[in-house]
């Protein structure tokens, strides 16, 4: 959270300071000030999102460069992805087939499937997944309604 605030501070200070100064000098109305504040916040969040996306792209590119240079890393990556795909295939196709064929119930998988999805997401680029689904998610299109 502190990183987001530190990234937003330089972007916001200039435009917000000018807007509040104009409002204090009665050059703009309260509604215009509100619109300028909303515009500044949306533009600041958009800039932060762009910089986070660029940093994630560089991180993923660095990881993939490491995978190109390390045979062990490629082998471990393939084992993890293929084993978890097997878990998901068993859960979505195998278990229903066993239940249908035998007519008996199958014990629950618990969180195994959630972990399989998580591991596959981690191997295929965890950063963008977290950025787009995690607590730091910023939806620019919905931000204007949240600011009001």
mmCIF file of the C-alpha atoms, coordinates in Angstrom:
data_MODEL
# 
_entry.id   MODEL 
# 
loop_
_atom_site.group_PDB 
_atom_site.id 
_atom_site.type_symbol 
_atom_site.label_atom_id 
_atom_site.label_alt_id 
_atom_site.label_comp_id 
_atom_site.label_asym_id 
_atom_site.label_entity_id 
_atom_site.label_seq_id 
_atom_site.pdbx_PDB_ins_code 
_atom_site.Cartn_x 
_atom_site.Cartn_y 
_atom_site.Cartn_z 
_atom_site.occupancy 
_atom_site.B_iso_or_equiv 
_atom_site.pdbx_formal_charge 
_atom_site.auth_seq_id 
_atom_site.auth_comp_id 
_atom_site.auth_asym_id 
_atom_site.auth_atom_id 
_atom_site.pdbx_PDB_model_num 
ATOM 1   C CA . UNK A 1 1   ? 0.000   0.000   0.000   1.00 0.00 ? 1   UNK A CA 1 
ATOM 2   C CA . UNK A 1 2   ? 2.859   2.355   0.825   1.00 0.00 ? 2   UNK A CA 1 
ATOM 3   C CA . UNK A 1 3   ? 4.357   1.733   -2.614  1.00 0.00 ? 3   UNK A CA 1 
ATOM 4   C CA . UNK A 1 4   ? 1.096   2.770   -4.267  1.00 0.00 ? 4   UNK A CA 1 
ATOM 5   C CA . UNK A 1 5   ? 0.929   5.941   -2.165  1.00 0.00 ? 5   UNK A CA 1 
ATOM 6   C CA . UNK A 1 6   ? 4.553   6.756   -2.967  1.00 0.00 ? 6   UNK A CA 1 
ATOM 7   C CA . UNK A 1 7   ? 3.865   6.257   -6.675  1.00 0.00 ? 7   UNK A CA 1 
ATOM 8   C CA . UNK A 1 8   ? 0.704   8.367   -6.592  1.00 0.00 ? 8   UNK A CA 1 
ATOM 9   C CA . UNK A 1 9   ? 2.125   11.297  -4.590  1.00 0.00 ? 9   UNK A CA 1 
ATOM 10  C CA . UNK A 1 10  ? 4.250   12.924  -7.317  1.00 0.00 ? 10  UNK A CA 1 
ATOM 11  C CA . UNK A 1 11  ? 1.542   12.454  -9.930  1.00 0.00 ? 11  UNK A CA 1 
ATOM 12  C CA . UNK A 1 12  ? -1.196  13.964  -7.780  1.00 0.00 ? 12  UNK A CA 1 
ATOM 13  C CA . UNK A 1 13  ? 0.537   16.862  -6.045  1.00 0.00 ? 13  UNK A CA 1 
ATOM 14  C CA . UNK A 1 14  ? 0.851   19.164  -9.039  1.00 0.00 ? 14  UNK A CA 1 
ATOM 15  C CA . UNK A 1 15  ? -2.600  18.774  -10.535 1.00 0.00 ? 15  UNK A CA 1 
ATOM 16  C CA . UNK A 1 16  ? -4.423  18.704  -7.193  1.00 0.00 ? 16  UNK A CA 1 
ATOM 17  C CA . UNK A 1 17  ? -2.527  21.691  -5.831  1.00 0.00 ? 17  UNK A CA 1 
ATOM 18  C CA . UNK A 1 18  ? -3.453  23.718  -8.921  1.00 0.00 ? 18  UNK A CA 1 
ATOM 19  C CA . UNK A 1 19  ? -7.117  22.671  -8.664  1.00 0.00 ? 19  UNK A CA 1 
ATOM 20  C CA . UNK A 1 20  ? -7.394  23.570  -4.974  1.00 0.00 ? 20  UNK A CA 1 
ATOM 21  C CA . UNK A 1 21  ? -5.604  26.879  -5.535  1.00 0.00 ? 21  UNK A CA 1 
ATOM 22  C CA . UNK A 1 22  ? -8.042  27.754  -8.317  1.00 0.00 ? 22  UNK A CA 1 
ATOM 23  C CA . UNK A 1 23  ? -10.968 26.828  -6.042  1.00 0.00 ? 23  UNK A CA 1 
ATOM 24  C CA . UNK A 1 24  ? -9.634  28.963  -3.167  1.00 0.00 ? 24  UNK A CA 1 
ATOM 25  C CA . UNK A 1 25  ? -9.289  31.912  -5.540  1.00 0.00 ? 25  UNK A CA 1 
ATOM 26  C CA . UNK A 1 26  ? -12.912 31.370  -6.680  1.00 0.00 ? 26  UNK A CA 1 
ATOM 27  C CA . UNK A 1 27  ? -11.824 30.643  -10.257 1.00 0.00 ? 27  UNK A CA 1 
ATOM 28  C CA . UNK A 1 28  ? -13.697 27.308  -10.330 1.00 0.00 ? 28  UNK A CA 1 
ATOM 29  C CA . UNK A 1 29  ? -16.788 25.968  -8.582  1.00 0.00 ? 29  UNK A CA 1 
ATOM 30  C CA . UNK A 1 30  ? -16.960 23.078  -6.127  1.00 0.00 ? 30  UNK A CA 1 
ATOM 31  C CA . UNK A 1 31  ? -18.384 20.832  -8.859  1.00 0.00 ? 31  UNK A CA 1 
ATOM 32  C CA . UNK A 1 32  ? -15.466 21.694  -11.148 1.00 0.00 ? 32  UNK A CA 1 
ATOM 33  C CA . UNK A 1 33  ? -13.028 21.028  -8.299  1.00 0.00 ? 33  UNK A CA 1 
ATOM 34  C CA . UNK A 1 34  ? -14.656 17.645  -7.704  1.00 0.00 ? 34  UNK A CA 1 
ATOM 35  C CA . UNK A 1 35  ? -14.361 16.818  -11.407 1.00 0.00 ? 35  UNK A CA 1 
ATOM 36  C CA . UNK A 1 36  ? -10.679 17.845  -11.467 1.00 0.00 ? 36  UNK A CA 1 
ATOM 37  C CA . UNK A 1 37  ? -9.938  15.743  -8.362  1.00 0.00 ? 37  UNK A CA 1 
ATOM 38  C CA . UNK A 1 38  ? -11.656 12.721  -9.921  1.00 0.00 ? 38  UNK A CA 1 
ATOM 39  C CA . UNK A 1 39  ? -9.780  13.217  -13.168 1.00 0.00 ? 39  UNK A CA 1 
ATOM 40  C CA . UNK A 1 40  ? -6.455  13.498  -11.308 1.00 0.00 ? 40  UNK A CA 1 
ATOM 41  C CA . UNK A 1 41  ? -7.123  10.352  -9.276  1.00 0.00 ? 41  UNK A CA 1 
ATOM 42  C CA . UNK A 1 42  ? -8.155  8.312   -12.303 1.00 0.00 ? 42  UNK A CA 1 
ATOM 43  C CA . UNK A 1 43  ? -5.133  9.449   -14.267 1.00 0.00 ? 43  UNK A CA 1 
ATOM 44  C CA . UNK A 1 44  ? -2.818  8.706   -11.318 1.00 0.00 ? 44  UNK A CA 1 
ATOM 45  C CA . UNK A 1 45  ? -4.218  5.202   -10.868 1.00 0.00 ? 45  UNK A CA 1 
ATOM 46  C CA . UNK A 1 46  ? -3.884  4.580   -14.606 1.00 0.00 ? 46  UNK A CA 1 
ATOM 47  C CA . UNK A 1 47  ? -0.208  5.600   -14.484 1.00 0.00 ? 47  UNK A CA 1 
ATOM 48  C CA . UNK A 1 48  ? 0.448   3.324   -11.511 1.00 0.00 ? 48  UNK A CA 1 
ATOM 49  C CA . UNK A 1 49  ? -1.281  0.432   -13.255 1.00 0.00 ? 49  UNK A CA 1 
ATOM 50  C CA . UNK A 1 50  ? 0.835   0.985   -16.375 1.00 0.00 ? 50  UNK A CA 1 
ATOM 51  C CA . UNK A 1 51  ? 4.063   1.006   -14.363 1.00 0.00 ? 51  UNK A CA 1 
ATOM 52  C CA . UNK A 1 52  ? 3.028   -2.122  -12.432 1.00 0.00 ? 52  UNK A CA 1 
ATOM 53  C CA . UNK A 1 53  ? 2.233   -3.911  -15.683 1.00 0.00 ? 53  UNK A CA 1 
ATOM 54  C CA . UNK A 1 54  ? 5.608   -2.935  -17.134 1.00 0.00 ? 54  UNK A CA 1 
ATOM 55  C CA . UNK A 1 55  ? 7.405   -4.176  -14.008 1.00 0.00 ? 55  UNK A CA 1 
ATOM 56  C CA . UNK A 1 56  ? 5.523   -7.477  -14.138 1.00 0.00 ? 56  UNK A CA 1 
ATOM 57  C CA . UNK A 1 57  ? 6.363   -7.917  -17.805 1.00 0.00 ? 57  UNK A CA 1 
ATOM 58  C CA . UNK A 1 58  ? 10.051  -7.383  -17.028 1.00 0.00 ? 58  UNK A CA 1 
ATOM 59  C CA . UNK A 1 59  ? 9.887   -9.851  -14.125 1.00 0.00 ? 59  UNK A CA 1 
ATOM 60  C CA . UNK A 1 60  ? 8.247   -12.521 -16.274 1.00 0.00 ? 60  UNK A CA 1 
ATOM 61  C CA . UNK A 1 61  ? 10.753  -11.923 -19.090 1.00 0.00 ? 61  UNK A CA 1 
ATOM 62  C CA . UNK A 1 62  ? 13.583  -12.330 -16.596 1.00 0.00 ? 62  UNK A CA 1 
ATOM 63  C CA . UNK A 1 63  ? 12.062  -15.601 -15.355 1.00 0.00 ? 63  UNK A CA 1 
ATOM 64  C CA . UNK A 1 64  ? 11.709  -16.906 -18.889 1.00 0.00 ? 64  UNK A CA 1 
ATOM 65  C CA . UNK A 1 65  ? 15.354  -15.971 -19.629 1.00 0.00 ? 65  UNK A CA 1 
ATOM 66  C CA . UNK A 1 66  ? 16.333  -18.038 -16.592 1.00 0.00 ? 66  UNK A CA 1 
ATOM 67  C CA . UNK A 1 67  ? 14.267  -20.933 -17.899 1.00 0.00 ? 67  UNK A CA 1 
ATOM 68  C CA . UNK A 1 68  ? 16.002  -20.692 -21.282 1.00 0.00 ? 68  UNK A CA 1 
ATOM 69  C CA . UNK A 1 69  ? 19.395  -21.037 -19.625 1.00 0.00 ? 69  UNK A CA 1 
ATOM 70  C CA . UNK A 1 70  ? 18.607  -23.749 -17.061 1.00 0.00 ? 70  UNK A CA 1 
ATOM 71  C CA . UNK A 1 71  ? 17.627  -27.249 -18.092 1.00 0.00 ? 71  UNK A CA 1 
ATOM 72  C CA . UNK A 1 72  ? 16.722  -28.137 -14.483 1.00 0.00 ? 72  UNK A CA 1 
ATOM 73  C CA . UNK A 1 73  ? 14.352  -25.176 -14.299 1.00 0.00 ? 73  UNK A CA 1 
ATOM 74  C CA . UNK A 1 74  ? 12.595  -26.284 -17.500 1.00 0.00 ? 74  UNK A CA 1 
ATOM 75  C CA . UNK A 1 75  ? 12.276  -29.860 -16.234 1.00 0.00 ? 75  UNK A CA 1 
ATOM 76  C CA . UNK A 1 76  ? 10.843  -28.810 -12.857 1.00 0.00 ? 76  UNK A CA 1 
ATOM 77  C CA . UNK A 1 77  ? 8.466   -26.357 -14.549 1.00 0.00 ? 77  UNK A CA 1 
ATOM 78  C CA . UNK A 1 78  ? 7.217   -29.065 -16.925 1.00 0.00 ? 78  UNK A CA 1 
ATOM 79  C CA . UNK A 1 79  ? 6.776   -31.584 -14.085 1.00 0.00 ? 79  UNK A CA 1 
ATOM 80  C CA . UNK A 1 80  ? 4.740   -29.123 -12.024 1.00 0.00 ? 80  UNK A CA 1 
ATOM 81  C CA . UNK A 1 81  ? 2.510   -28.016 -14.898 1.00 0.00 ? 81  UNK A CA 1 
ATOM 82  C CA . UNK A 1 82  ? 1.891   -31.519 -16.241 1.00 0.00 ? 82  UNK A CA 1 
ATOM 83  C CA . UNK A 1 83  ? 1.262   -33.075 -12.821 1.00 0.00 ? 83  UNK A CA 1 
ATOM 84  C CA . UNK A 1 84  ? -1.226  -30.365 -11.897 1.00 0.00 ? 84  UNK A CA 1 
ATOM 85  C CA . UNK A 1 85  ? -2.948  -30.686 -15.258 1.00 0.00 ? 85  UNK A CA 1 
ATOM 86  C CA . UNK A 1 86  ? -3.260  -34.387 -14.433 1.00 0.00 ? 86  UNK A CA 1 
ATOM 87  C CA . UNK A 1 87  ? -4.824  -33.506 -11.076 1.00 0.00 ? 87  UNK A CA 1 
ATOM 88  C CA . UNK A 1 88  ? -7.336  -31.223 -12.766 1.00 0.00 ? 88  UNK A CA 1 
ATOM 89  C CA . UNK A 1 89  ? -8.125  -33.778 -15.467 1.00 0.00 ? 89  UNK A CA 1 
ATOM 90  C CA . UNK A 1 90  ? -8.671  -36.480 -12.812 1.00 0.00 ? 90  UNK A CA 1 
ATOM 91  C CA . UNK A 1 91  ? -10.907 -34.158 -10.820 1.00 0.00 ? 91  UNK A CA 1 
ATOM 92  C CA . UNK A 1 92  ? -13.001 -32.989 -13.761 1.00 0.00 ? 92  UNK A CA 1 
ATOM 93  C CA . UNK A 1 93  ? -13.174 -36.186 -15.849 1.00 0.00 ? 93  UNK A CA 1 
ATOM 94  C CA . UNK A 1 94  ? -11.864 -39.145 -13.861 1.00 0.00 ? 94  UNK A CA 1 
ATOM 95  C CA . UNK A 1 95  ? -13.855 -38.721 -10.655 1.00 0.00 ? 95  UNK A CA 1 
ATOM 96  C CA . UNK A 1 96  ? -17.196 -38.227 -12.435 1.00 0.00 ? 96  UNK A CA 1 
ATOM 97  C CA . UNK A 1 97  ? -16.452 -41.316 -14.558 1.00 0.00 ? 97  UNK A CA 1 
ATOM 98  C CA . UNK A 1 98  ? -15.670 -43.435 -11.463 1.00 0.00 ? 98  UNK A CA 1 
ATOM 99  C CA . UNK A 1 99  ? -18.781 -42.208 -9.664  1.00 0.00 ? 99  UNK A CA 1 
ATOM 100 C CA . UNK A 1 100 ? -20.926 -42.852 -12.741 1.00 0.00 ? 100 UNK A CA 1 
ATOM 101 C CA . UNK A 1 101 ? -19.476 -46.329 -13.344 1.00 0.00 ? 101 UNK A CA 1 
ATOM 102 C CA . UNK A 1 102 ? -19.635 -47.558 -9.747  1.00 0.00 ? 102 UNK A CA 1 
ATOM 103 C CA . UNK A 1 103 ? -22.608 -45.622 -8.442  1.00 0.00 ? 103 UNK A CA 1 
ATOM 104 C CA . UNK A 1 104 ? -20.750 -44.910 -5.211  1.00 0.00 ? 104 UNK A CA 1 
ATOM 105 C CA . UNK A 1 105 ? -19.783 -41.529 -3.873  1.00 0.00 ? 105 UNK A CA 1 
ATOM 106 C CA . UNK A 1 106 ? -16.219 -40.314 -4.060  1.00 0.00 ? 106 UNK A CA 1 
ATOM 107 C CA . UNK A 1 107 ? -14.564 -38.557 -1.124  1.00 0.00 ? 107 UNK A CA 1 
ATOM 108 C CA . UNK A 1 108 ? -14.103 -34.827 -1.590  1.00 0.00 ? 108 UNK A CA 1 
ATOM 109 C CA . UNK A 1 109 ? -10.865 -33.461 -2.985  1.00 0.00 ? 109 UNK A CA 1 
ATOM 110 C CA . UNK A 1 110 ? -10.629 -30.685 -0.432  1.00 0.00 ? 110 UNK A CA 1 
ATOM 111 C CA . UNK A 1 111 ? -8.363  -27.875 -1.525  1.00 0.00 ? 111 UNK A CA 1 
ATOM 112 C CA . UNK A 1 112 ? -6.316  -30.060 -3.902  1.00 0.00 ? 112 UNK A CA 1 
ATOM 113 C CA . UNK A 1 113 ? -7.998  -28.585 -6.972  1.00 0.00 ? 113 UNK A CA 1 
ATOM 114 C CA . UNK A 1 114 ? -7.526  -25.019 -5.731  1.00 0.00 ? 114 UNK A CA 1 
ATOM 115 C CA . UNK A 1 115 ? -3.819  -25.728 -5.239  1.00 0.00 ? 115 UNK A CA 1 
ATOM 116 C CA . UNK A 1 116 ? -3.595  -27.242 -8.714  1.00 0.00 ? 116 UNK A CA 1 
ATOM 117 C CA . UNK A 1 117 ? -5.075  -24.089 -10.258 1.00 0.00 ? 117 UNK A CA 1 
ATOM 118 C CA . UNK A 1 118 ? -2.765  -21.950 -8.125  1.00 0.00 ? 118 UNK A CA 1 
ATOM 119 C CA . UNK A 1 119 ? 0.367   -23.862 -9.116  1.00 0.00 ? 119 UNK A CA 1 
ATOM 120 C CA . UNK A 1 120 ? -0.507  -23.733 -12.806 1.00 0.00 ? 120 UNK A CA 1 
ATOM 121 C CA . UNK A 1 121 ? -1.188  -19.998 -12.526 1.00 0.00 ? 121 UNK A CA 1 
ATOM 122 C CA . UNK A 1 122 ? 2.167   -19.547 -10.776 1.00 0.00 ? 122 UNK A CA 1 
ATOM 123 C CA . UNK A 1 123 ? 3.996   -21.418 -13.526 1.00 0.00 ? 123 UNK A CA 1 
ATOM 124 C CA . UNK A 1 124 ? 2.268   -19.511 -16.306 1.00 0.00 ? 124 UNK A CA 1 
ATOM 125 C CA . UNK A 1 125 ? 2.837   -16.032 -14.897 1.00 0.00 ? 125 UNK A CA 1 
ATOM 126 C CA . UNK A 1 126 ? 1.762   -15.470 -11.324 1.00 0.00 ? 126 UNK A CA 1 
ATOM 127 C CA . UNK A 1 127 ? 2.338   -11.710 -11.277 1.00 0.00 ? 127 UNK A CA 1 
ATOM 128 C CA . UNK A 1 128 ? -0.375  -10.703 -13.743 1.00 0.00 ? 128 UNK A CA 1 
ATOM 129 C CA . UNK A 1 129 ? -2.800  -13.095 -12.062 1.00 0.00 ? 129 UNK A CA 1 
ATOM 130 C CA . UNK A 1 130 ? -2.211  -11.484 -8.673  1.00 0.00 ? 130 UNK A CA 1 
ATOM 131 C CA . UNK A 1 131 ? -2.291  -7.978  -10.054 1.00 0.00 ? 131 UNK A CA 1 
ATOM 132 C CA . UNK A 1 132 ? -5.598  -8.553  -11.808 1.00 0.00 ? 132 UNK A CA 1 
ATOM 133 C CA . UNK A 1 133 ? -7.274  -10.576 -9.054  1.00 0.00 ? 133 UNK A CA 1 
ATOM 134 C CA . UNK A 1 134 ? -5.574  -9.620  -5.808  1.00 0.00 ? 134 UNK A CA 1 
ATOM 135 C CA . UNK A 1 135 ? -6.368  -6.994  -3.204  1.00 0.00 ? 135 UNK A CA 1 
ATOM 136 C CA . UNK A 1 136 ? -4.420  -4.364  -5.133  1.00 0.00 ? 136 UNK A CA 1 
ATOM 137 C CA . UNK A 1 137 ? -6.681  -4.620  -8.167  1.00 0.00 ? 137 UNK A CA 1 
ATOM 138 C CA . UNK A 1 138 ? -7.642  -1.257  -9.600  1.00 0.00 ? 138 UNK A CA 1 
ATOM 139 C CA . UNK A 1 139 ? -10.455 -1.196  -12.136 1.00 0.00 ? 139 UNK A CA 1 
ATOM 140 C CA . UNK A 1 140 ? -10.121 2.135   -13.916 1.00 0.00 ? 140 UNK A CA 1 
ATOM 141 C CA . UNK A 1 141 ? -13.566 1.858   -15.506 1.00 0.00 ? 141 UNK A CA 1 
ATOM 142 C CA . UNK A 1 142 ? -15.253 1.402   -12.120 1.00 0.00 ? 142 UNK A CA 1 
ATOM 143 C CA . UNK A 1 143 ? -12.987 3.812   -10.242 1.00 0.00 ? 143 UNK A CA 1 
ATOM 144 C CA . UNK A 1 144 ? -15.009 6.937   -11.067 1.00 0.00 ? 144 UNK A CA 1 
ATOM 145 C CA . UNK A 1 145 ? -18.091 5.615   -9.285  1.00 0.00 ? 145 UNK A CA 1 
ATOM 146 C CA . UNK A 1 146 ? -16.017 4.576   -6.259  1.00 0.00 ? 146 UNK A CA 1 
ATOM 147 C CA . UNK A 1 147 ? -14.414 8.013   -5.923  1.00 0.00 ? 147 UNK A CA 1 
ATOM 148 C CA . UNK A 1 148 ? -17.761 9.791   -5.599  1.00 0.00 ? 148 UNK A CA 1 
# 
